[in-house]
Amino acid sequence: MTDISAWIGRSEEVHDQLSRNLLMRIAATFGETTPAYGEALPPLWQWCFFQEPIAESGLGEDGHPARGGFLPPADNRNRMWAGGRVEFLRPLEAGGEARRVSTIKHIEEKHGRTGALLFVTVQHDYLQDGRLAIREEQDIVYREPSPPKTSSGEPMVAGGWREAVTPTPTLLFRYSAVTFNGHRIHYDWPYVTEAEGYAGLVVHGPLIATLNLRAFCRANPDARLRRFAYRGLRPLIAPQPFEVGGRIVASGKAELWAGDHNGLAQKAEVEFD
C-alpha cells in the first residue's frame, strides 16, 4: 500500500510567459478585451497558464494526468477541484515571464456518506520579476464513484448584484482548451453521462469562480482585491442557466454565490480595499 503522506512537501516549479496569443484566446472565451503588454491580468486568469504539456500517453481514462506523479495516487477515485483560497499581493503583468512554485502542504483521509475521501491541499506561489504576486491554496478531493449531488440544500440568496450565465458546451470546451484541461466530464457527453453518471456536461469549478469574481469586480469597479475564498457545494450542468451574484456584508467584505433553480452550487468570500 502506498504511503500517501510521503507526498507532503513535494514541490514543482513551472515557468511560463503570459503571452498575448493565449491572452487573446482567454479574452475571447470570456468576451473580454485582451490586456495590453504590461497591464494587469484579470483576476484568476493565472489558472490558464503554467499547465504542464502532458502527452496523451500520460493521461488516465478520465483525461486527468495519470495518478502518482506530483499529486498522490488515489486508487480509482474521481478527482475534483473542491475550492481554495487566493491572496492577491500584486498584479501579474501581461506579456512578461512568470513562474509558479507548487507545494503539497496537506493530505488527509476521511470517510463520508459516499465512502473514502482523500483531501489534498496544494499551495501555489506565482512570482514575476522575483516578487511574489499571488499566493493560492487549492483544495483537491478524491472520492469513490457515487451518484452526483443534484442539490446543495441551500437556496439561492437575494439582494446585491447578480448576473445570468448560460454555460454552453462551446464555453466549456474553450475553457478546457485555454486551461489545457483534459478532464472528460467537461466535453465528452457519453463519458460524463454513462461512466460518471452526471446529467450532462459539468461546468468547471474554476470557471464558476472566475465568473463569480468577475461579477464582483463589475459591481464594485473601485475595489482592490485582497483575498478570495471559494468552495464548491455541488456541480452545475450545462447548458442549464445559472446565476452568479453577491452582496457587501461589511466594510471590505463581500459574500458571493453561484447557483440555479436547485439552489447554491458555489459559495465564496472576498476581502477588498
N, C-alpha and C positions, 0 to 999 in steps of 0.2 A: 504494500500500500504506500502511495506517495505521501511524503510528509509535506503538506502544503505550507506549513509555517516556514519552510526553507525559502519560500518566495518573498517573505517580508524583507525589505531593504534592497531588493533588486532594483536596478536603475538602468535607464537607457537614455540616450541623447540623440535628437533628430534636428538637423539643420534644414532650413528652407528659405526660399526667397518669396516674399509676399508680392508675387508677380502680378503685373497688370492683366495678363491673359487670364489667370484664374480669377482675379477680382472681377473682371468683366463678366465671367460666367456666373459667379455668385450673385452679382448685382442683377443680372438678367433673371436668375431664379427667383429673387425676391422683388423684382420690379423696382429696383433702386438705381441711383446714379453711381457709377464707378468712382471710388475715391481716387483723386489725383495723387501723383507721386509726392510723398511726404505728408499727406493727410492721414488722419487717424482712421483705422479700421473701425467700422461699426461694431457695436457690442456683440460678442460671441462669434464673430466671423473667424476667429483664430481656429475654430473647430474644423474649418475646411482645409487647413494647412497641416504640415508635419505628419502626414499619413505615409506610413511605410508602404512601398510598392511591392506587396507580397505577390508572388507568382500564383497562378491558378493551382498549381500542384501543392501549394502551401495552405490551401483553404479547406475547411471542413465542409460537410454536406450542407450546412445551413448558410454557407457563404462567409462566415466569420473566419479569421485566421485559425488554423488548427491549434488545438489545445496544447499547453505545455511549453510555450515559448516564453515571452516576457510575462504574460499572465499565467496563473497556475492552471493545471488541468482540473476538470470538474466532471469526470465520467461523461455521461450523456445528457447532462442537464443543459437546459436552454439558458443562453446568456442574454441579459437585458441591461441597458443603461438606466439605472433607477433614479438618479438625481445627482446633486452635487452642490458645491459652494464655490463662488468665484469672487476674488478680490481684485479690483481694478486699481493699480498703482500709478500707471502712466500709459498713454496710448501706444499701441503698436502702429508703426507708420508704414503706409503703403509703399511698395517698391523696394524697401530695404531688406537686408538679410536678418534672420532671427533664428533662435533655437529654442527647443522645448526639452527640458530635462524632466523625465518622468520617474517616479519612485513609488514602489508599493509600500504603503505605510501601515496597512492593517488588513488582516484576514480573520474572518470569524464564521464558524459553522453554527447554524441554528436549525431548529425543526419547527415548521409551521403546519397549517392545515393542509397544505399541498405537498408536504414531505420535507426532505432535507433541503436546506438553503445554504448557499455559500456567499458571503458578502466580502467584497474586495474593495478597498479604498486606495485610489492611486492619486498621488499629488503630482500636478503638472506645473512647472515653473517656465514661463515664457519670458525670454530675455532678448533684448535688442540693444546693440552698441554697449554690451557688457552690463546693462542695467535691467533689473527685474521689472517687467511691465505688468504681468498678470500672474497671480498665484491661484491655482484651482485645485480643489479636491473633487474627484469623480467617484461616485459610488456605483459599483457593478454588482449585480446579483445573478447567481446561477441557481436555477430552480428546476426541479424534476418536471417532466412534461405533465401538464394538467389542463383542465378546461380553462380557457381565458376568462378573466374577470370582466363582466359586462357593465357593472355599476359599482361606484365607489361608496354608495350610500350617503354621499354628501351632496346636497342640492347646490345649484348654481347660486352665486352671490349677487345681490342687487347693488346698484349705486356705482359712482365713479365713472370711469370710461370703459368702453368695450368696442371691439372690432370683430366683424364676422369673417370667418375663413372657410373657404371651400378647398379641402385638400385633394386636388385632382391626382390621378395616377401619374400624370406628367410632372407635377410638382414633386411628388415623392421620388420619382425616378431621377429627376435633375438634382435633387438634394443628395441622393445617394451618389450621384456622379461627382459632384463638387467636393464631397467628403470622402470619396473613394471607398464607400461603404458597400461591401458585397452582401450584406445580410439579406437573405431572400424574402423575408417577411414584408419587405417594403416594395417589392416589384414583381414577385413571382406568385401569381394568383393560385395556381394548382398547389404549390408547395405550402403557402401560408394557410390555405383553407383545408387541405387534406392532411398534410403532415403535422401542422401545428394547431389546427382546429379553430383558427380565427374566422370571423365572419367576412373578412376581406383584407385588403392591404392595410398594414399597420403604419400609422403616422409616426415618424421618428420622434422620440422624446426630445432630443436636442433641437429639432426643428420647431417643436411646440415652444420650447423655452426661448428660442431666438425670436419667434413671432410675439411671444408674450412680452419680452423685454423691449422689443421694437415699439409695441403699442404704448408701453410706459413712456418711452422717450418721446414719442409723438405727442402724448398728452401732457408731458412735462418737459418741454424743449430746453429749459434753462437748468435742469437738474444735472449735477455732476455725479455720475455713478461711483459708488464706493464698494458695495458688496451686493451680491445676488446669490440667493439660495433657492433651490427648486427641488421638488420631489414628485415623482410620478405616482399616481394612485391607481390608474388603470389605462388600458390602451384606448386610443381613438382610431376609428376605422374609416378609411377613405372609401367613397367620396362623401361621407356624411358630414354636412357642415358643422362647425363648432365655433365657439367664441373664445377670444382672449380678452381679459379685462383686469381692472384693478381699482384700488382706491387708496388715498392717503389716509393713514391711520394715526400718525403722529408726526411731529416735526422731523423731517429727514427719513421717514419710514413709510413704506407702502406695502400693501398686500396685493399679490397678483394671482390670477387663476386662469384655467382653461377648462372647457368642458362643453357638453352638448345636452340634449334632452334627457340623457341618462345620468346627468349630474357631473360633478367635478372629475377631471382626469389628471390635472396637474395643479399643484399649489406652489407659490413662490413668494419670496420676500425680497425687498430692495431697500438698501440703505444708500442715501444720497445727500449731497450738499446742495 
